[in-house]
Amino acid sequence: MTTRQLFMTAWEFEPSVVIGTIGLLEAYLVAVRGRFNRCTVLFMTGLGIMFFALCSLLDPLGDDYLFTPNMAQHVI
């Protein structure tokens, strides 16, 4: 298995993370009344980074194998 195949197949879409991310995005869009500006883009970027940290290969590596990915999740 190549690194690319491992990275693409290791994503674990936890329902709580997916629903929480979508809920946060909806709540933010309601709060700003659907206006898209720089702050909205930054918030969506932050949600994407959070989603990446919790659903990508970084999560199982940090939970089961290595200390460094776990600390990277905390920093993110």
PQR file of N, CA, C, O and H, with PARSE charges and radii, in Angstrom:
ATOM      1  N   MET A   1       0.848  -1.171   0.000 -0.4000 1.5000
ATOM      2  CA  MET A   1       0.000   0.000   0.000 -0.0000 2.0000
ATOM      3  C   MET A   1       0.899   1.241   0.000  0.5500 1.7000
ATOM      4  O   MET A   1       1.821   1.355   0.808 -0.5500 1.4000
ATOM      5  N   THR A   2       0.619   2.147  -0.899 -0.4000 1.5000
ATOM      6  CA  THR A   2       1.404   3.372  -0.958 -0.0000 2.0000
ATOM      7  C   THR A   2       0.912   4.361   0.092  0.5500 1.7000
ATOM      8  O   THR A   2      -0.160   4.197   0.675 -0.5500 1.4000
ATOM      9  H   THR A   2      -0.130   2.055  -1.556  0.4000 1.0000
ATOM     10  N   THR A   3       1.707   5.373   0.313 -0.4000 1.5000
ATOM     11  CA  THR A   3       1.336   6.399   1.283 -0.0000 2.0000
ATOM     12  C   THR A   3       0.061   7.110   0.867  0.5500 1.7000
ATOM     13  O   THR A   3      -0.789   7.414   1.705 -0.5500 1.4000
ATOM     14  H   THR A   3       2.578   5.507  -0.160  0.4000 1.0000
ATOM     15  N   ARG A   4      -0.073   7.377  -0.428 -0.4000 1.5000
ATOM     16  CA  ARG A   4      -1.280   8.056  -0.911 -0.0000 2.0000
ATOM     17  C   ARG A   4      -2.527   7.200  -0.676  0.5500 1.7000
ATOM     18  O   ARG A   4      -3.563   7.717  -0.257 -0.5500 1.4000
ATOM     19  H   ARG A   4       0.618   7.130  -1.108  0.4000 1.0000
ATOM     20  N   GLN A   5      -2.434   5.900  -0.942 -0.4000 1.5000
ATOM     21  CA  GLN A   5      -3.580   5.015  -0.712 -0.0000 2.0000
ATOM     22  C   GLN A   5      -3.922   4.960   0.772  0.5500 1.7000
ATOM     23  O   GLN A   5      -5.097   4.976   1.139 -0.5500 1.4000
ATOM     24  H   GLN A   5      -1.592   5.480  -1.282  0.4000 1.0000
ATOM     25  N   LEU A   6      -2.914   4.897   1.617 -0.4000 1.5000
ATOM     26  CA  LEU A   6      -3.151   4.884   3.063 -0.0000 2.0000
ATOM     27  C   LEU A   6      -3.828   6.166   3.515  0.5500 1.7000
ATOM     28  O   LEU A   6      -4.777   6.131   4.298 -0.5500 1.4000
ATOM     29  H   LEU A   6      -1.959   4.884   1.319  0.4000 1.0000
ATOM     30  N   PHE A   7      -3.339   7.303   3.019 -0.4000 1.5000
ATOM     31  CA  PHE A   7      -3.917   8.590   3.407 -0.0000 2.0000
ATOM     32  C   PHE A   7      -5.366   8.716   2.947  0.5500 1.7000
ATOM     33  O   PHE A   7      -6.198   9.260   3.672 -0.5500 1.4000
ATOM     34  H   PHE A   7      -2.568   7.332   2.383  0.4000 1.0000
ATOM     35  N   MET A   8      -5.675   8.223   1.761 -0.4000 1.5000
ATOM     36  CA  MET A   8      -7.033   8.358   1.229 -0.0000 2.0000
ATOM     37  C   MET A   8      -8.020   7.383   1.875  0.5500 1.7000
ATOM     38  O   MET A   8      -9.213   7.680   1.934 -0.5500 1.4000
ATOM     39  H   MET A   8      -4.999   7.781   1.172  0.4000 1.0000
ATOM     40  N   THR A   9      -7.560   6.245   2.353 -0.4000 1.5000
ATOM     41  CA  THR A   9      -8.474   5.259   2.930 -0.0000 2.0000
ATOM     42  C   THR A   9      -8.571   5.342   4.449  0.5500 1.7000
ATOM     43  O   THR A   9      -9.417   4.672   5.042 -0.5500 1.4000
ATOM     44  H   THR A   9      -6.591   6.004   2.305  0.4000 1.0000
ATOM     45  N   ALA A  10      -7.740   6.136   5.086 -0.4000 1.5000
ATOM     46  CA  ALA A  10      -7.711   6.174   6.553 -0.0000 2.0000
ATOM     47  C   ALA A  10      -8.687   7.177   7.146  0.5500 1.7000
ATOM     48  O   ALA A  10      -8.751   7.310   8.368 -0.5500 1.4000
ATOM     49  H   ALA A  10      -7.052   6.680   4.604  0.4000 1.0000
ATOM     50  N   TRP A  11      -9.439   7.880   6.330 -0.4000 1.5000
ATOM     51  CA  TRP A  11     -10.397   8.864   6.850 -0.0000 2.0000
ATOM     52  C   TRP A  11     -11.534   8.142   7.564  0.5500 1.7000
ATOM     53  O   TRP A  11     -12.134   7.217   7.017 -0.5500 1.4000
ATOM     54  H   TRP A  11      -9.387   7.772   5.337  0.4000 1.0000
ATOM     55  N   GLU A  12     -11.822   8.567   8.776 -0.4000 1.5000
ATOM     56  CA  GLU A  12     -12.914   7.997   9.559 -0.0000 2.0000
ATOM     57  C   GLU A  12     -13.926   9.109   9.824  0.5500 1.7000
ATOM     58  O   GLU A  12     -13.668  10.014  10.617 -0.5500 1.4000
ATOM     59  H   GLU A  12     -11.335   9.318   9.221  0.4000 1.0000
ATOM     60  N   PHE A  13     -15.056   9.038   9.172 -0.4000 1.5000
ATOM     61  CA  PHE A  13     -16.068  10.079   9.313 -0.0000 2.0000
ATOM     62  C   PHE A  13     -16.972   9.757  10.494  0.5500 1.7000
ATOM     63  O   PHE A  13     -18.016   9.121  10.341 -0.5500 1.4000
ATOM     64  H   PHE A  13     -15.266   8.302   8.529  0.4000 1.0000
ATOM     65  N   GLU A  14     -16.556  10.205  11.675 -0.4000 1.5000
ATOM     66  CA  GLU A  14     -17.342  10.011  12.881 -0.0000 2.0000
ATOM     67  C   GLU A  14     -18.602  10.861  12.787  0.5500 1.7000
ATOM     68  O   GLU A  14     -18.516  12.049  12.478 -0.5500 1.4000
ATOM     69  H   GLU A  14     -15.708  10.721  11.800  0.4000 1.0000
ATOM     70  N   PRO A  15     -19.761  10.284  13.045 -0.5600 1.5000
ATOM     71  CA  PRO A  15     -20.999  11.056  12.943  0.2800 2.0000
ATOM     72  C   PRO A  15     -21.017  12.282  13.854  0.5500 1.7000
ATOM     73  O   PRO A  15     -21.544  13.326  13.467 -0.5500 1.4000
ATOM     74  N   SER A  16     -20.458  12.175  15.043 -0.4000 1.5000
ATOM     75  CA  SER A  16     -20.481  13.315  15.957 -0.0000 2.0000
ATOM     76  C   SER A  16     -19.642  14.476  15.420  0.5500 1.7000
ATOM     77  O   SER A  16     -20.006  15.637  15.605 -0.5500 1.4000
ATOM     78  H   SER A  16     -20.030  11.327  15.358  0.4000 1.0000
ATOM     79  N   VAL A  17     -18.537  14.177  14.766 -0.4000 1.5000
ATOM     80  CA  VAL A  17     -17.689  15.232  14.207 -0.0000 2.0000
ATOM     81  C   VAL A  17     -18.368  15.868  12.996  0.5500 1.7000
ATOM     82  O   VAL A  17     -18.375  17.091  12.860 -0.5500 1.4000
ATOM     83  H   VAL A  17     -18.242  13.234  14.615  0.4000 1.0000
ATOM     84  N   VAL A  18     -18.934  15.050  12.124 -0.4000 1.5000
ATOM     85  CA  VAL A  18     -19.587  15.562  10.922 -0.0000 2.0000
ATOM     86  C   VAL A  18     -20.797  16.413  11.308  0.5500 1.7000
ATOM     87  O   VAL A  18     -20.959  17.526  10.807 -0.5500 1.4000
ATOM     88  H   VAL A  18     -18.929  14.056  12.234  0.4000 1.0000
ATOM     89  N   ILE A  19     -21.639  15.897  12.189 -0.4000 1.5000
ATOM     90  CA  ILE A  19     -22.841  16.628  12.600 -0.0000 2.0000
ATOM     91  C   ILE A  19     -22.465  17.891  13.366  0.5500 1.7000
ATOM     92  O   ILE A  19     -23.089  18.936  13.183 -0.5500 1.4000
ATOM     93  H   ILE A  19     -21.508  14.993  12.595  0.4000 1.0000
ATOM     94  N   GLY A  20     -21.451  17.804  14.219 -0.4000 1.5000
ATOM     95  CA  GLY A  20     -21.012  18.976  14.970 -0.0000 2.0000
ATOM     96  C   GLY A  20     -20.450  20.065  14.067  0.5500 1.7000
ATOM     97  O   GLY A  20     -20.715  21.249  14.277 -0.5500 1.4000
ATOM     98  H   GLY A  20     -20.944  16.955  14.367  0.4000 1.0000
ATOM     99  N   THR A  21     -19.673  19.666  13.063 -0.4000 1.5000
ATOM    100  CA  THR A  21     -19.109  20.645  12.133 -0.0000 2.0000
ATOM    101  C   THR A  21     -20.206  21.321  11.321  0.5500 1.7000
ATOM    102  O   THR A  21     -20.192  22.540  11.149 -0.5500 1.4000
ATOM    103  H   THR A  21     -19.458  18.704  12.892  0.4000 1.0000
ATOM    104  N   ILE A  22     -21.137  20.549  10.832 -0.4000 1.5000
ATOM    105  CA  ILE A  22     -22.252  21.112  10.059 -0.0000 2.0000
ATOM    106  C   ILE A  22     -23.107  22.005  10.957  0.5500 1.7000
ATOM    107  O   ILE A  22     -23.547  23.071  10.528 -0.5500 1.4000
ATOM    108  H   ILE A  22     -21.148  19.559  10.972  0.4000 1.0000
ATOM    109  N   GLY A  23     -23.344  21.582  12.196 -0.4000 1.5000
ATOM    110  CA  GLY A  23     -24.126  22.392  13.130 -0.0000 2.0000
ATOM    111  C   GLY A  23     -23.454  23.721  13.445  0.5500 1.7000
ATOM    112  O   GLY A  23     -24.118  24.756  13.502 -0.5500 1.4000
ATOM    113  H   GLY A  23     -22.986  20.716  12.545  0.4000 1.0000
ATOM    114  N   LEU A  24     -22.138  23.698  13.651 -0.4000 1.5000
ATOM    115  CA  LEU A  24     -21.415  24.938  13.899 -0.0000 2.0000
ATOM    116  C   LEU A  24     -21.478  25.874  12.702  0.5500 1.7000
ATOM    117  O   LEU A  24     -21.641  27.083  12.862 -0.5500 1.4000
ATOM    118  H   LEU A  24     -21.598  22.857  13.605  0.4000 1.0000
ATOM    119  N   LEU A  25     -21.349  25.319  11.506 -0.4000 1.5000
ATOM    120  CA  LEU A  25     -21.420  26.140  10.299 -0.0000 2.0000
ATOM    121  C   LEU A  25     -22.806  26.759  10.143  0.5500 1.7000
ATOM    122  O   LEU A  25     -22.925  27.944   9.829 -0.5500 1.4000
ATOM    123  H   LEU A  25     -21.217  24.336  11.376  0.4000 1.0000
ATOM    124  N   GLU A  26     -23.854  25.965  10.359 -0.4000 1.5000
ATOM    125  CA  GLU A  26     -25.211  26.491  10.259 -0.0000 2.0000
ATOM    126  C   GLU A  26     -25.466  27.574  11.300  0.5500 1.7000
ATOM    127  O   GLU A  26     -26.056  28.608  10.985 -0.5500 1.4000
ATOM    128  H   GLU A  26     -23.757  25.003  10.613  0.4000 1.0000
ATOM    129  N   ALA A  27     -25.030  27.350  12.526 -0.4000 1.5000
ATOM    130  CA  ALA A  27     -25.236  28.346  13.585 -0.0000 2.0000
ATOM    131  C   ALA A  27     -24.499  29.645  13.261  0.5500 1.7000
ATOM    132  O   ALA A  27     -25.018  30.734  13.507 -0.5500 1.4000
ATOM    133  H   ALA A  27     -24.550  26.511  12.782  0.4000 1.0000
ATOM    134  N   TYR A  28     -23.306  29.532  12.714 -0.4000 1.5000
ATOM    135  CA  TYR A  28     -22.559  30.738  12.356 -0.0000 2.0000
ATOM    136  C   TYR A  28     -23.245  31.486  11.221  0.5500 1.7000
ATOM    137  O   TYR A  28     -23.354  32.712  11.255 -0.5500 1.4000
ATOM    138  H   TYR A  28     -22.885  28.647  12.514  0.4000 1.0000
ATOM    139  N   LEU A  29     -23.708  30.748  10.215 -0.4000 1.5000
ATOM    140  CA  LEU A  29     -24.376  31.405   9.089 -0.0000 2.0000
ATOM    141  C   LEU A  29     -25.679  32.072   9.524  0.5500 1.7000
ATOM    142  O   LEU A  29     -26.038  33.121   8.990 -0.5500 1.4000
ATOM    143  H   LEU A  29     -23.620  29.752  10.187  0.4000 1.0000
ATOM    144  N   VAL A  30     -26.384  31.486  10.475 -0.4000 1.5000
ATOM    145  CA  VAL A  30     -27.587  32.125  11.011 -0.0000 2.0000
ATOM    146  C   VAL A  30     -27.200  33.388  11.776  0.5500 1.7000
ATOM    147  O   VAL A  30     -27.882  34.408  11.675 -0.5500 1.4000
ATOM    148  H   VAL A  30     -26.092  30.633  10.908  0.4000 1.0000
ATOM    149  N   ALA A  31     -26.118  33.327  12.532 -0.4000 1.5000
ATOM    150  CA  ALA A  31     -25.696  34.475  13.333 -0.0000 2.0000
ATOM    151  C   ALA A  31     -25.276  35.656  12.462  0.5500 1.7000
ATOM    152  O   ALA A  31     -25.519  36.809  12.817 -0.5500 1.4000
ATOM    153  H   ALA A  31     -25.563  32.499  12.614  0.4000 1.0000
ATOM    154  N   VAL A  32     -24.645  35.370  11.320 -0.4000 1.5000
ATOM    155  CA  VAL A  32     -24.208  36.471  10.445 -0.0000 2.0000
ATOM    156  C   VAL A  32     -25.218  36.725   9.337  0.5500 1.7000
ATOM    157  O   VAL A  32     -24.959  37.508   8.423 -0.5500 1.4000
ATOM    158  H   VAL A  32     -24.447  34.433  11.032  0.4000 1.0000
ATOM    159  N   ARG A  33     -26.351  36.076   9.414 -0.4000 1.5000
ATOM    160  CA  ARG A  33     -27.455  36.236   8.459 -0.0000 2.0000
ATOM    161  C   ARG A  33     -27.047  35.922   7.024  0.5500 1.7000
ATOM    162  O   ARG A  33     -27.507  36.568   6.082 -0.5500 1.4000
ATOM    163  H   ARG A  33     -26.561  35.440  10.156  0.4000 1.0000
ATOM    164  N   GLY A  34     -26.176  34.921   6.867 -0.4000 1.5000
ATOM    165  CA  GLY A  34     -25.812  34.442   5.547 -0.0000 2.0000
ATOM    166  C   GLY A  34     -24.869  35.327   4.763  0.5500 1.7000
ATOM    167  O   GLY A  34     -24.624  35.068   3.585 -0.5500 1.4000
ATOM    168  H   GLY A  34     -25.802  34.397   7.632  0.4000 1.0000
ATOM    169  N   ARG A  35     -24.331  36.367   5.383 -0.4000 1.5000
ATOM    170  CA  ARG A  35     -23.399  37.253   4.674 -0.0000 2.0000
ATOM    171  C   ARG A  35     -22.026  36.592   4.599  0.5500 1.7000
ATOM    172  O   ARG A  35     -21.507  36.103   5.603 -0.5500 1.4000
ATOM    173  H   ARG A  35     -24.530  36.578   6.340  0.4000 1.0000
ATOM    174  N   PHE A  36     -21.451  36.582   3.420 -0.4000 1.5000
ATOM    175  CA  PHE A  36     -20.114  36.029   3.243 -0.0000 2.0000
ATOM    176  C   PHE A  36     -19.120  37.176   3.154  0.5500 1.7000
ATOM    177  O   PHE A  36     -19.175  38.000   2.241 -0.5500 1.4000
ATOM    178  H   PHE A  36     -21.872  36.980   2.605  0.4000 1.0000
ATOM    179  N   ASN A  37     -18.217  37.212   4.112 -0.4000 1.5000
ATOM    180  CA  ASN A  37     -17.148  38.185   4.102 -0.0000 2.0000
ATOM    181  C   ASN A  37     -15.868  37.488   4.544  0.5500 1.7000
ATOM    182  O   ASN A  37     -15.815  36.259   4.592 -0.5500 1.4000
ATOM    183  H   ASN A  37     -18.172  36.543   4.854  0.4000 1.0000
ATOM    184  N   ARG A  38     -14.856  38.251   4.860 -0.4000 1.5000
ATOM    185  CA  ARG A  38     -13.567  37.679   5.223 -0.0000 2.0000
ATOM    186  C   ARG A  38     -13.679  36.821   6.491  0.5500 1.7000
ATOM    187  O   ARG A  38     -13.081  35.748   6.566 -0.5500 1.4000
ATOM    188  H   ARG A  38     -14.900  39.249   4.820  0.4000 1.0000
ATOM    189  N   CYS A  39     -14.423  37.277   7.460 -0.4000 1.5000
ATOM    190  CA  CYS A  39     -14.571  36.526   8.713 -0.0000 2.0000
ATOM    191  C   CYS A  39     -15.265  35.186   8.487  0.5500 1.7000
ATOM    192  O   CYS A  39     -14.923  34.189   9.124 -0.5500 1.4000
ATOM    193  H   CYS A  39     -14.909  38.148   7.399  0.4000 1.0000
ATOM    194  N   THR A  40     -16.232  35.165   7.584 -0.4000 1.5000
ATOM    195  CA  THR A  40     -16.920  33.921   7.276 -0.0000 2.0000
ATOM    196  C   THR A  40     -15.972  32.919   6.637  0.5500 1.7000
ATOM    197  O   THR A  40     -15.992  31.732   6.963 -0.5500 1.4000
ATOM    198  H   THR A  40     -16.510  35.975   7.067  0.4000 1.0000
ATOM    199  N   VAL A  41     -15.148  33.405   5.732 -0.4000 1.5000
ATOM    200  CA  VAL A  41     -14.168  32.531   5.076 -0.0000 2.0000
ATOM    201  C   VAL A  41     -13.164  32.002   6.098  0.5500 1.7000
ATOM    202  O   VAL A  41     -12.813  30.823   6.061 -0.5500 1.4000
ATOM    203  H   VAL A  41     -15.132  34.369   5.468  0.4000 1.0000
ATOM    204  N   LEU A  42     -12.704  32.845   6.998 -0.4000 1.5000
ATOM    205  CA  LEU A  42     -11.769  32.406   8.029 -0.0000 2.0000
ATOM    206  C   LEU A  42     -12.408  31.382   8.966  0.5500 1.7000
ATOM    207  O   LEU A  42     -11.762  30.410   9.357 -0.5500 1.4000
ATOM    208  H   LEU A  42     -12.990  33.803   7.028  0.4000 1.0000
ATOM    209  N   PHE A  43     -13.667  31.596   9.324 -0.4000 1.5000
ATOM    210  CA  PHE A  43     -14.362  30.643  10.185 -0.0000 2.0000
ATOM    211  C   PHE A  43     -14.511  29.294   9.487  0.5500 1.7000
ATOM    212  O   PHE A  43     -14.295  28.247  10.097 -0.5500 1.4000
ATOM    213  H   PHE A  43     -14.191  32.386   9.007  0.4000 1.0000
ATOM    214  N   MET A  44     -14.881  29.323   8.204 -0.4000 1.5000
ATOM    215  CA  MET A  44     -15.025  28.079   7.453 -0.0000 2.0000
ATOM    216  C   MET A  44     -13.682  27.371   7.287  0.5500 1.7000
ATOM    217  O   MET A  44     -13.626  26.141   7.291 -0.5500 1.4000
ATOM    218  H   MET A  44     -15.057  30.174   7.708  0.4000 1.0000
ATOM    219  N   THR A  45     -12.606  28.134   7.141 -0.4000 1.5000
ATOM    220  CA  THR A  45     -11.271  27.541   7.067 -0.0000 2.0000
ATOM    221  C   THR A  45     -10.919  26.860   8.387  0.5500 1.7000
ATOM    222  O   THR A  45     -10.368  25.759   8.393 -0.5500 1.4000
ATOM    223  H   THR A  45     -12.651  29.133   7.138  0.4000 1.0000
ATOM    224  N   GLY A  46     -11.233  27.508   9.492 -0.4000 1.5000
ATOM    225  CA  GLY A  46     -10.999  26.908  10.802 -0.0000 2.0000
ATOM    226  C   GLY A  46     -11.790  25.636  11.006  0.5500 1.7000
ATOM    227  O   GLY A  46     -11.276  24.666  11.563 -0.5500 1.4000
ATOM    228  H   GLY A  46     -11.680  28.402   9.487  0.4000 1.0000
ATOM    229  N   LEU A  47     -13.040  25.628  10.560 -0.4000 1.5000
ATOM    230  CA  LEU A  47     -13.840  24.396  10.651 -0.0000 2.0000
ATOM    231  C   LEU A  47     -13.235  23.289   9.806  0.5500 1.7000
ATOM    232  O   LEU A  47     -13.222  22.128  10.216 -0.5500 1.4000
ATOM    233  H   LEU A  47     -13.457  26.416  10.107  0.4000 1.0000
ATOM    234  N   GLY A  48     -12.737  23.639   8.633 -0.4000 1.5000
ATOM    235  CA  GLY A  48     -12.098  22.642   7.770 -0.0000 2.0000
ATOM    236  C   GLY A  48     -10.851  22.057   8.400  0.5500 1.7000
ATOM    237  O   GLY A  48     -10.607  20.854   8.309 -0.5500 1.4000
ATOM    238  H   GLY A  48     -12.748  24.581   8.300  0.4000 1.0000
ATOM    239  N   ILE A  49     -10.063  22.903   9.037 -0.4000 1.5000
ATOM    240  CA  ILE A  49      -8.859  22.425   9.719 -0.0000 2.0000
ATOM    241  C   ILE A  49      -9.224  21.537  10.900  0.5500 1.7000
ATOM    242  O   ILE A  49      -8.580  20.513  11.128 -0.5500 1.4000
ATOM    243  H   ILE A  49     -10.261  23.881   9.111  0.4000 1.0000
ATOM    244  N   MET A  50     -10.251  21.921  11.653 -0.4000 1.5000
ATOM    245  CA  MET A  50     -10.708  21.095  12.766 -0.0000 2.0000
ATOM    246  C   MET A  50     -11.208  19.736  12.259  0.5500 1.7000
ATOM    247  O   MET A  50     -10.914  18.696  12.847 -0.5500 1.4000
ATOM    248  H   MET A  50     -10.774  22.753  11.467  0.4000 1.0000
ATOM    249  N   PHE A  51     -11.965  19.764  11.165 -0.4000 1.5000
ATOM    250  CA  PHE A  51     -12.468  18.530  10.577 -0.0000 2.0000
ATOM    251  C   PHE A  51     -11.310  17.641  10.130  0.5500 1.7000
ATOM    252  O   PHE A  51     -11.335  16.429  10.348 -0.5500 1.4000
ATOM    253  H   PHE A  51     -12.205  20.609  10.687  0.4000 1.0000
ATOM    254  N   PHE A  52     -10.301  18.240   9.508 -0.4000 1.5000
ATOM    255  CA  PHE A  52      -9.121  17.490   9.090 -0.0000 2.0000
ATOM    256  C   PHE A  52      -8.421  16.845  10.283  0.5500 1.7000
ATOM    257  O   PHE A  52      -8.022  15.683  10.212 -0.5500 1.4000
ATOM    258  H   PHE A  52     -10.281  19.224   9.331  0.4000 1.0000
ATOM    259  N   ALA A  53      -8.270  17.586  11.373 -0.4000 1.5000
ATOM    260  CA  ALA A  53      -7.570  17.067  12.547 -0.0000 2.0000
ATOM    261  C   ALA A  53      -8.318  15.903  13.189  0.5500 1.7000
ATOM    262  O   ALA A  53      -7.697  15.007  13.760 -0.5500 1.4000
ATOM    263  H   ALA A  53      -8.594  18.530  11.431  0.4000 1.0000
ATOM    264  N   LEU A  54      -9.647  15.911  13.101 -0.4000 1.5000
ATOM    265  CA  LEU A  54     -10.438  14.889  13.784 -0.0000 2.0000
ATOM    266  C   LEU A  54     -10.840  13.707  12.906  0.5500 1.7000
ATOM    267  O   LEU A  54     -11.232  12.667  13.437 -0.5500 1.4000
ATOM    268  H   LEU A  54     -10.152  16.639  12.637  0.4000 1.0000
ATOM    269  N   CYS A  55     -10.755  13.830  11.582 -0.4000 1.5000
ATOM    270  CA  CYS A  55     -11.228  12.752  10.709 -0.0000 2.0000
ATOM    271  C   CYS A  55     -10.158  12.163   9.809  0.5500 1.7000
ATOM    272  O   CYS A  55     -10.392  11.117   9.205 -0.5500 1.4000
ATOM    273  H   CYS A  55     -10.436  14.675  11.151  0.4000 1.0000
ATOM    274  N   SER A  56      -9.007  12.780   9.693 -0.4000 1.5000
ATOM    275  CA  SER A  56      -7.993  12.299   8.758 -0.0000 2.0000
ATOM    276  C   SER A  56      -7.117  11.235   9.410  0.5500 1.7000
ATOM    277  O   SER A  56      -7.405  10.751  10.504 -0.5500 1.4000
ATOM    278  H   SER A  56      -8.816  13.630  10.184  0.4000 1.0000
ATOM    279  N   LEU A  57      -6.064  10.890   8.726 -0.4000 1.5000
ATOM    280  CA  LEU A  57      -5.096   9.909   9.214 -0.0000 2.0000
ATOM    281  C   LEU A  57      -4.435  10.358  10.512  0.5500 1.7000
ATOM    282  O   LEU A  57      -3.924   9.530  11.265 -0.5500 1.4000
ATOM    283  H   LEU A  57      -5.829  11.283   7.837  0.4000 1.0000
ATOM    284  N   LEU A  58      -4.440  11.642  10.774 -0.4000 1.5000
ATOM    285  CA  LEU A  58      -3.840  12.182  11.988 -0.0000 2.0000
ATOM    286  C   LEU A  58      -4.494  11.617  13.251  0.5500 1.7000
ATOM    287  O   LEU A  58      -3.814  11.401  14.253 -0.5500 1.4000
ATOM    288  H   LEU A  58      -4.856  12.315  10.162  0.4000 1.0000
ATOM    289  N   ASP A  59      -5.795  11.378  13.211 -0.4000 1.5000
ATOM    290  CA  ASP A  59      -6.513  10.896  14.394 -0.0000 2.0000
ATOM    291  C   ASP A  59      -6.126   9.468  14.785  0.5500 1.7000
ATOM    292  O   ASP A  59      -5.735   9.258  15.933 -0.5500 1.4000
ATOM    293  H   ASP A  59      -6.348  11.554  12.396  0.4000 1.0000
ATOM    294  N   PRO A  60      -6.213   8.467  13.888 -0.5600 1.5000
ATOM    295  CA  PRO A  60      -5.808   7.123  14.321  0.2800 2.0000
ATOM    296  C   PRO A  60      -4.321   7.014  14.633  0.5500 1.7000
ATOM    297  O   PRO A  60      -3.929   6.245  15.510 -0.5500 1.4000
ATOM    298  N   LEU A  61      -3.485   7.779  13.920 -0.4000 1.5000
ATOM    299  CA  LEU A  61      -2.059   7.765  14.241 -0.0000 2.0000
ATOM    300  C   LEU A  61      -1.814   8.287  15.652  0.5500 1.7000
ATOM    301  O   LEU A  61      -1.032   7.711  16.409 -0.5500 1.4000
ATOM    302  H   LEU A  61      -3.803   8.404  13.208  0.4000 1.0000
ATOM    303  N   GLY A  62      -2.479   9.370  15.996 -0.4000 1.5000
ATOM    304  CA  GLY A  62      -2.299   9.951  17.327 -0.0000 2.0000
ATOM    305  C   GLY A  62      -2.911   9.123  18.436  0.5500 1.7000
ATOM    306  O   GLY A  62      -2.381   9.084  19.546 -0.5500 1.4000
ATOM    307  H   GLY A  62      -3.114   9.838  15.381  0.4000 1.0000
ATOM    308  N   ASP A  63      -4.020   8.458  18.149 -0.4000 1.5000
ATOM    309  CA  ASP A  63      -4.690   7.655  19.172 -0.0000 2.0000
ATOM    310  C   ASP A  63      -3.972   6.339  19.450  0.5500 1.7000
ATOM    311  O   ASP A  63      -3.888   5.905  20.598 -0.5500 1.4000
ATOM    312  H   ASP A  63      -4.450   8.489  17.247  0.4000 1.0000
ATOM    313  N   ASP A  64      -3.457   5.708  18.406 -0.4000 1.5000
ATOM    314  CA  ASP A  64      -2.979   4.334  18.559 -0.0000 2.0000
ATOM    315  C   ASP A  64      -1.472   4.149  18.459  0.5500 1.7000
ATOM    316  O   ASP A  64      -0.933   3.197  19.024 -0.5500 1.4000
ATOM    317  H   ASP A  64      -3.525   6.061  17.473  0.4000 1.0000
ATOM    318  N   TYR A  65      -0.774   5.048  17.745 -0.4000 1.5000
ATOM    319  CA  TYR A  65       0.612   4.735  17.439 -0.0000 2.0000
ATOM    320  C   TYR A  65       1.634   5.738  17.958  0.5500 1.7000
ATOM    321  O   TYR A  65       2.571   5.360  18.662 -0.5500 1.4000
ATOM    322  H   TYR A  65      -1.213   5.821  17.286  0.4000 1.0000
ATOM    323  N   LEU A  66       1.466   6.996  17.622 -0.4000 1.5000
ATOM    324  CA  LEU A  66       2.523   7.967  17.864 -0.0000 2.0000
ATOM    325  C   LEU A  66       2.060   9.114  18.753  0.5500 1.7000
ATOM    326  O   LEU A  66       0.879   9.462  18.774 -0.5500 1.4000
ATOM    327  H   LEU A  66       0.706   7.303  17.050  0.4000 1.0000
ATOM    328  N   PHE A  67       2.990   9.686  19.474 -0.4000 1.5000
ATOM    329  CA  PHE A  67       2.697  10.810  20.350 -0.0000 2.0000
ATOM    330  C   PHE A  67       2.660  12.130  19.577  0.5500 1.7000
ATOM    331  O   PHE A  67       1.874  13.018  19.905 -0.5500 1.4000
ATOM    332  H   PHE A  67       3.949   9.403  19.457  0.4000 1.0000
ATOM    333  N   THR A  68       3.498  12.261  18.562 -0.4000 1.5000
ATOM    334  CA  THR A  68       3.588  13.516  17.820 -0.0000 2.0000
ATOM    335  C   THR A  68       2.283  13.901  17.121  0.5500 1.7000
ATOM    336  O   THR A  68       1.877  15.058  17.229 -0.5500 1.4000
ATOM    337  H   THR A  68       4.137  11.539  18.295  0.4000 1.0000
ATOM    338  N   PRO A  69       1.596  12.980  16.399 -0.5600 1.5000
ATOM    339  CA  PRO A  69       0.315  13.380  15.806  0.2800 2.0000
ATOM    340  C   PRO A  69      -0.736  13.755  16.846  0.5500 1.7000
ATOM    341  O   PRO A  69      -1.580  14.615  16.590 -0.5500 1.4000
ATOM    342  N   ASN A  70      -0.694  13.127  18.002 -0.4000 1.5000
ATOM    343  CA  ASN A  70      -1.619  13.474  19.073 -0.0000 2.0000
ATOM    344  C   ASN A  70      -1.387  14.907  19.532  0.5500 1.7000
ATOM    345  O   ASN A  70      -2.345  15.651  19.742 -0.5500 1.4000
ATOM    346  H   ASN A  70      -0.008  12.429  18.210  0.4000 1.0000
ATOM    347  N   MET A  71      -0.137  15.299  19.689 -0.4000 1.5000
ATOM    348  CA  MET A  71       0.168  16.666  20.087 -0.0000 2.0000
ATOM    349  C   MET A  71      -0.159  17.646  18.967  0.5500 1.7000
ATOM    350  O   MET A  71      -0.565  18.777  19.236 -0.5500 1.4000
ATOM    351  H   MET A  71       0.641  14.694  19.518  0.4000 1.0000
ATOM    352  N   ALA A  72       0.013  17.228  17.711 -0.4000 1.5000
ATOM    353  CA  ALA A  72      -0.361  18.089  16.587 -0.0000 2.0000
ATOM    354  C   ALA A  72      -1.860  18.357  16.615  0.5500 1.7000
ATOM    355  O   ALA A  72      -2.292  19.473  16.324 -0.5500 1.4000
ATOM    356  H   ALA A  72       0.342  16.309  17.492  0.4000 1.0000
ATOM    357  N   GLN A  73      -2.657  17.354  16.962 -0.4000 1.5000
ATOM    358  CA  GLN A  73      -4.105  17.560  17.086 -0.0000 2.0000
ATOM    359  C   GLN A  73      -4.405  18.585  18.168  0.5500 1.7000
ATOM    360  O   GLN A  73      -5.271  19.439  17.981 -0.5500 1.4000
ATOM    361  H   GLN A  73      -2.306  16.448  17.198  0.4000 1.0000
ATOM    362  N   HIS A  74      -3.715  18.519  19.283 -0.4000 1.5000
ATOM    363  CA  HIS A  74      -3.948  19.479  20.353 -0.0000 2.0000
ATOM    364  C   HIS A  74      -3.569  20.886  19.924  0.5500 1.7000
ATOM    365  O   HIS A  74      -4.264  21.845  20.262 -0.5500 1.4000
ATOM    366  H   HIS A  74      -3.011  17.825  19.435  0.4000 1.0000
ATOM    367  N   VAL A  75      -2.481  21.022  19.189 -0.4000 1.5000
ATOM    368  CA  VAL A  75      -2.047  22.338  18.717 -0.0000 2.0000
ATOM    369  C   VAL A  75      -3.052  22.893  17.728  0.5500 1.7000
ATOM    370  O   VAL A  75      -3.377  24.080  17.771 -0.5500 1.4000
ATOM    371  H   VAL A  75      -1.916  20.243  18.915  0.4000 1.0000
ATOM    372  N   ILE A  76      -3.544  22.050  16.841 -0.4000 1.5000
ATOM    373  CA  ILE A  76      -4.550  22.481  15.855 -0.0000 2.0000
ATOM    374  C   ILE A  76      -5.802  22.895  16.591  0.5500 1.7000
ATOM    375  O   ILE A  76      -6.783  23.294  15.964 -0.5500 1.4000
ATOM    376  H   ILE A  76      -3.280  21.086  16.806  0.4000 1.0000
TER
END
